[in-house]
């Protein structure tokens, strides 16, 4: 970030379960940096969040547009406790309490919070996309190669619900539903039903809305299909009207990922559960980012080729004789492309679509167009060249990532499949602070972190493991009395109502797990820092 030019930032918050507290820490520092107008100058205009990143993304957008206190990010995440989620309410149809998650989301995505703040921030508006998994699937009809007729169809399950966060925003209930749906981890929380309109989708999906303009779909955790949605952020940026304007800014995509995959050493063999874990969790949740980065590398290279090619064509354009036959061919092909792209795909007539495209190209290639004769034909030439090369409105993409150097060593919530942070608010607070530290490092480009707390610097010996297990057994009864006992009774000594066997078993299990984790962390810290 050595450049002094203003940077327009597209933020991407990945799925991370309890490690969303790390993302919240990163978001806090970025929001504070922008609201306090610190250097370097940043402007966030696009935010994409999936799964745990959906709530963080929504709160970040509200903070930047309405001036909402960024400390709400910390408060929201530290208020999530597993023992509360284990106490099911009537009507909950999941392992954990979906109704309590909805209350939490409603508390922080509240229009009253925005109305009670001063709307003096510089953010014009922020495009927010909440990635979700469409359990019903969206059926798309695909065109034949040599015909405008439809031939085959395919079903897509990746979806995103989009919002424009700006003063006067009034889609609060819809925003809460989208965040709740994207956070509906399979098995743990119930899915969410949301009403969608046909206008939200490409015309190739219109067959899902037979004779009706809108219908309900069932949605679940966005991380199922896209846990690192960089591609969705790029898609939104490419559609921004000011994307290719020459106002002196740099475009940056910033991915916040607290649990990136590690390049583990090769192993002699995989056990059955190792394969299941890889197939169900690790590979699907990390493959999308790899594909996105591979695609971006190709696009960036093609854009450089395109710019060199346009420059060469501009120099020789006035010296070439373009016949009427060639002119007609270019205009005929331009109409064919505009008809398909505008009318068939977007439902926009040729004149309207072509007018928008011509204005966009004249802005994008302003210097080149000023050099050529017959600029109208040159615009059509550039229009065709972009569409044939699939580079319409694309620009070179710069991607950076904020992530821990080693999540297993630095983040307390990384244990138990990233659910560990829910066991203790101290774990969540630690990961939140680590996120803040890494964000400051990125903003300041420091060479080294000042201080990091490593939870598992080295593998615990069998002797230490046995000692922990022995202590757990020795203290089982006091643990039940001190940790669980007070929560079983009301203040007047009366047993709490609606204590089912499942709730009681959950409380016991949670207390035992919390005890083991605390002991493990304590021993590991002693081994690292040499404390007695």
N, C-alpha and C positions, 0 to 999 in steps of 0.2 A: 504493500500500500504506500509506496514511495511517491506516487504521482500526486500532484496537488489538485488535479481536476476532480470535480464532483463525481461521486459514484452513485449510480442508481442500482439498488440492490434488490434482487429477488431472493427471499429467504425460503429455505426448504427445511421443515422439521420432520424428521423421520419417526417411524414407530419405535418405541423403546420401553414400553411397559413402565415400571417405576423409575427408570432412568430418564423419564420425561422431566424429572426435577433438574437434571443436568441441563437439558434444553431450556428450562425456565430460567436458570442462572445465566445462560448465554443471552437469552432474550432480554433479561433485565439490564445487562450492561449495554447492549446495543440500543435499547430504548432510551436509557439515561444519556448515552453519548449523543443521540440525535436531539433529544429534548433540550439538552444543555448546550447545543450548538458547538460541540467540541470538534477539533480537527483530528483526522481528515473529515471533510464534509460528506455525509452519507444521506441518501434518501431511499427509504424502502417503499416501493410501489407495488410489489407483488409478494404474497405470502402463500405458501402451500404447506398444509399439514396433514399427516395421516396418523391414525391410531392415537397414541399418546401425544403426538405432535399437533393434533387437531385443536385441543384446548389451548395449548401454548400459542399456536398460530393465531387463534381468534383473539386471545387476550393481548397479544402483541399488536395486532391491527387496531384494537380499540384504544390501547395506550397511545399509539402514534397519532391517531386521528383526533381523539377526544381529549388527550392529555390525561388519561387515566393513570393514577399512581402505579408505576411499574412494580411496586412491592406486592401488588395483588397477585403477581405470578408466583411469588414465594408462598404467600398465604394460601393460595388455592392448592398448590401441590402438597404443602405440609399438612393440610387438613384431611388428606386421604389416608385412612388407616384401615388396615386389613380387618382388624377385629370389629370395626363398625360395619364393614361390608359383609361380614359373616352373619350378622344379625338380620335375618330376612324379614321383610315386611309382608303383610298379607297381599297377595297378588304378584309377588316376585316369582318368576319362573326361570330361575337360573341358580347356579351354585353360589354366586355372590349377589348382593342386593343391587339390582338395576335401578330401583326407585331412589336409593340414596345417591347414586351417581347422578341421576337426573336432578335431584335437589341441589347437589354441589354445582353442577353446570349452570342451573338457573340462578344460583346465588351470585355467580361471578359474570355471567353473560346477561346482565340486567340493564334495561334501558335507564333505570333510575341512576345508575352509576355514571352513565354518559351525560345525563341531564344535570347532574350535580357537579360536573367538572366544567372548567372554562374551555370552550372550543377555540383556542388561540393557536393551535399547532400549525405548522407550515404544510403538513401533508394534505394535498388536494383530495386524494382518495387512494385507497389501497384495494387492489384486486385480491380477494381471498378465495382460495379453493380448498375445500375439505374433501379429501380422497376417501371414498367408501367402496365397499364390495357389494355389488348388486346380486343378491342371492337368486333372484328370478332370472337374471341375465337379460341383456338387451340384444335383440335380434337385428342384425344388419344385412341388407341385401347388397350383393356385390355385382358390379356391371361386367358384362362380357368384354373381352378384349376388343372385338371389332363391332360392337353394337352398343347402343344406349339402353338396351333392354336389360332387365335383371335376369341373372341365371342362377346363381347359388346364394346361399345365405350362411352366416356365421354368427355365433353368439359370443358377446363380450361381457365380462363380469366386472371389469374395472370401470369405475364411475367417479365423478367428482361433482359436488354441489358448489356452485360459485356464487360469490357475493361481491358487492361493491360497497366497501365500508367508507362512508363519508358523512359529513353533517347532514342530519335528516334521515339517517338510516332507520328503517322501520321493520326489517325482517328478523326481529329478535327471536321469535318462536321457531322459525325455520332454521336460524343459525344454531339454536340450542339442540334441535332435533338432529342436525347434520353432525355436530360435534359428538353428541351421544351415540349416534350410529357408527361413526368412525372409531369410537372407543370401545365398541362392543366386542371385546375379545372372545373368540369362539369358546363356548362352553362355560365361561365365567359370567358373561352378561348376556341378557336377552337382546335379540336383534331389534331393529327399529323400522317401523313402517312410515314412509314419507311420500307425500303427493308430489308428482312431477308432471310438468307440462311438456307437450311435444315440441314446443319452441326451444327447449333447452338442449335438444339433440339435433344432430345432422339429419337431413331429409332422408338419408339412407336408413334411418331408424324409424321412419314414420309409420311403418307397418305394426309397430308395437302399440299404436294408438288408433285402433280400428274404430272409426266413427265417433271417437271421443277425443277432446283436446288434452285431457289429462287423466292420469291413473296412478294408483298406488304401487310402489315397489318396496320390497323388503331389503334392508341394508344391514351389513355387519362390518366388522373391523376392516378398515382400509388397508392395513398391513398385510392382509391375506394375499392381495393381488399386486400391491405396489407399496412396499415398505420404505422405499427411498425415492420419492416421486419427483426427481429432478426433471424428468421428461414433461410432467404436467406444468411445471414452472416455465420451461422453455416454450411450451405451446401457448401459454397465456401471454408471455412477453412478445412472441412473434405476432400476436394479434393486436397489440397495443397500437393506437393510431400514431403515437409519437416515437415508435420504436426506432426508426431510422433517421430521426431528426438530428441535425448537426448543431446541437446547442452546447457542445463541449463536454458532455458527461461521458463517463465510461460505464459500461454495463457489466455487472458482476453477479454471478449466481453463487450464493453462500449456502452450503449444505451443513446442517447441524446434526451430527450422528454420534450419539454417545456410545454406541456398541458396534463399531465397524468390525468386519470379519478380520481375523488374524491369519497370517500365513503360517499355519501350524506346520511343524516338521512332518515329513512323510512317516507313516507308520507301517509296521509289518502287516497288520491285519485290522479289520473293523469288526467289532462285535455287532450282534443283531440290533441292540438299542442305539449303537453309534450310527448305524446306517439309517435307522428310523429318524433319529434326531437330525441328521444331515438332510434327509429327504423332506421331512415335514417342516423343519424350522429354518436351518441355516441357509440352505441353497435357495429356496423360493424367496426368502426375505432379503437376499443380497444380490441376486442375479440381475434385477432391474437396473441398478446403478451401473453395473459393469456394462450392460448393453447400451445405456445412455451415453456413457463416456466413450465407448467405442464408436458410436454413431456421431458424437460431437467431433471427435478427431477427424472423421471423414468430412463432415460438413465444414469445419474450419478450413481444411485444406482446399475444398472445392470453392469456398468463398474467395480465398486468395487467388485461385486460378481465374475465377469469374471476374474479379476486379482487374486483373492483368489483361484478360481478354477484352473487356469493355474498353479499357484504355487504348488497346491496340486498334480496335474497331473504330473508335472515335477519331484516331489520327488518320485513318484511311477512308473514312466515310464520305467526305466531300469529294474525294478523287475517284470514287467508284460511280459507274453509271447504273442506276437502278431502273430497269425497264418497267413499263406498265404491267406486263405479265407478272414480273416478280412482286410488284406492289400489290396486285390483286391477290396473289398467292398468300402474302403475309397477312393481308387484311382478312381473307377468308379463314385462314387458320386461327387468327386472333379471335374471330367471332365464334369459331367452334370451341375453342378453349374456354372463352368467357361464358358461353351458353352452358357448358357442362359444369364449370366451377361455380357459376352464379346461380343459374336456374335449377339445375339438377341437384347440386349438393347443398346450396344455401337457400334456395327459393327466392333469389334476387334476379330481376330481369336484366337483360344484356346491357341496356343503356346505363342503368344505375351502377351495375357492377363495374363496367368498363370505365365510367367516369371516375369512380373511386380509385381504380387501379392506375389510371393515367395520372391523377393527382399525386398518388403515392410515388410513382416512378419519377415524376418530374422533381419531386423533393429529394428522392434518394440519389438521383444522378444529375443534380443541378449543374455541377461544373461541366460534365461531359455534354449535356444538352446545349449549354450555352456556346459550345464550339462547333456544332454541326448545323448544316442546312437541312431543311425538311425534318424538323424536330418531331412532327407528328408520326412519321414513319419510324423514326429512331425509337420513339417511345414504344411503339408496337413491337419492334425488334427486341427491345429489352424485356418487354412483357413476356414474349414467347420464350426467350432465352431463360428467364427465371423459372418459368413453369416447366419447361422441358428438363432443366437440371434439378428441379424440385428445390429451388433456393428462394422461392418467393418470400420476400420480407424477412429473410433470415440474415443474421449478422454473426460475426465471430463471437464465440461464447468463451468467457473466462470463468472457470469454476474453482472455488476454494472451499475448504472444509474445516470446520471446527470440530475436533474430536479429541478424546484423551489419547495419550501415547500408548497406554496399556490399560484398557477398561478393567481387566481382571484384577489388576493391582491397585488401581486408583479409585474405583467406584465401589461403594459399599453395597449398592443395590444390584450389582451384577450377578450375585448368587441366585440360585433357584430360578434360572431362566429369566433373569432381569426383574423378578418379582420381589427381590430381597428388600428393596427400599420401603415396601409397605409394612414390613415387620416392625420397624422402629422409626419414629420421626427423626431421631438423630442420624440415621443412615441417609434419610432423604435430605436433611439439612446439609450433611457433608457433601453429597453429590451436587446439590444446588451451588454450594460455594466453589466446588471444583469447576463447575460450568462457568461461573463468574470469572474465575482465575484464567481459564482458557480464553474467554471472550476478551478480557483485558489484554492478554498476550497477543491476540490477533489484532486488536485495535492499535496496540502500541508496537507490535512487531518486536517484542522482547526476545532475546536469544534463549533465555532459560526461564523456567518458572522459579519464583522465589522459594516456594515450599509446596511439596505435595505429600500427602499422607498415603502410604502404601499399605493396604490391608493384608495382602498375601504375598509378601516379598519372597517367601520360599515355601516349599511344600512342608506341611506339618508332619512330623515324624509319627510312626505308629504309637510310640510311647506317649506323645502328647495327646493324640487322638483318644487313646485309652483313658488318660487322666480326665479329659473332658467328659467322656461317656460315664466314667465312674462318678464324677461330681454331679452329673445330671441325675443319676440314680439316687445318690446320697441326699440330694436336695429336692427330690420330687415332691415329697409331702409339704415342706415349707413353701415350695413354689406354688402348689395348688392353693394353699391357704393365703399367701400374701398377694399373689397376682390375680388369681381367679376369684377367690372368696369375696373380696369387696365388691366385685362387679356382679355377683349373683343376687345381691340384696339391695333394696331401696334404702333411703336414709333412715327410715323408721324400723329397719330390721326385717321388713316383709320381703319374701322371695319375689324377684322380678316376675311379672306375668309373661306368658307366651314363650317360656323357655323350653323349646323342643329339644329332642335328643340330638338333632343335627347341629343346632346352635351351641349346645353344651359341648358336644364333641369338638366342634370347631374352636371354641374358646380354649379347651384343654390342649388341642394340637398346636394352636398358635402360641400359647405360652411356652410349651416345651420347645418348639422350634426357635422362638425368640431367645430363650435361655441358651440353647446350643450355639446360636449364631453369635450372641454377645460374648460367650466364653471363647469361641474360636477367634473372633476379632481381637479380644483382649490379649490372648496368648500370642497372636501374630504380631500385634503392636509391640509387645514386650521383646519378641525376637528381633524385630527391626531396630528398635530404639534402645535396646539393652536395659529396659526398666525391670526392676525387681518386683 
